[in-house]
Amino acid sequence: MDLDLPPLPTELATAVERFAEHLDVQRGNSAHTRRAYRADVTSLLRYAVRHGATTLAAIDVSTLRGWLAAQSERGLARSTVARRGASARAFLRWAHRAGLVPTDPSGRLASPKLPRTLPVVLSPDAAATMLDAARDDAGAADPAARPAALRSWAAAELLYGTGIRVGELAQVDVGDVDLAERLVRVLGKGGKERVVPFGVPASRAVESWLAGGRPALVRPSSGAALFLGDRGGRWGQRQVREAVHVLAARAGVDDVAPHALRHSAATHLLQGGSDLRSVQEVLGHSDLGTTQRYTHVDGERLRKVFVQAFPRA
């Protein structure tokens, strides 16, 4: 761990802190994203120091390539190496703009090609089976277990019913939910706020949680968090993931993470006839290209449209 390593030279350590501040103040990145960037950049700088670079200006493209090659030799996944390369580029671009280095050496760094993978998606029937099981568990739970069962049901319904990210769900406050209009306000990546609609099943689940689950867990220090943990604090992302895994096992469907419910919501919206721009707004994607990947898992709908519309099908 870094705690066991000597500190970075002052110039480099200061640059890391200034970059983290830039990510927070200028880019509005989440604490999780800032930690990831900080760890990646610190890894790069430690590698550079071990190979004789004591200033930012001494880091060149050979240093970057050697560092990324070392990551690969450690057996890290290509996606992880690609992410670390992206972190290094972002850091060195910022350092150049800030006047800390005369040139940006990362401009000559090639990006590794990653295999295109399709997101894990539940079928509509499997999603319904999982959510119905969550509802049934909540209704059949004994009084001691009922708050947790209601929480899992409401969380799963919101994740699937809105397509929001697990981190966004964990940050939702009670005041962010409008049950009358069936809308939830979330804070997405880059601090961008959006309002997402949800359906009647999610509304019923959240209403049940607010009436019969949250009051049993709330403490004077709970604050406004919509979802509370067993000790009354804000329910964390790890706990949400655990709850979704448990629900999938109980329902007898493929094991999924919360993000698969987001993928499923997007795919099912497209299958139901929604256009890409609308799905983009719901998911909070800044780039339509990110949303377009869901068209790759919707081949059956495309085939049906082709058969119906093309005279020579």
Disulfide bonds with the S-S distance in Angstrom:
none
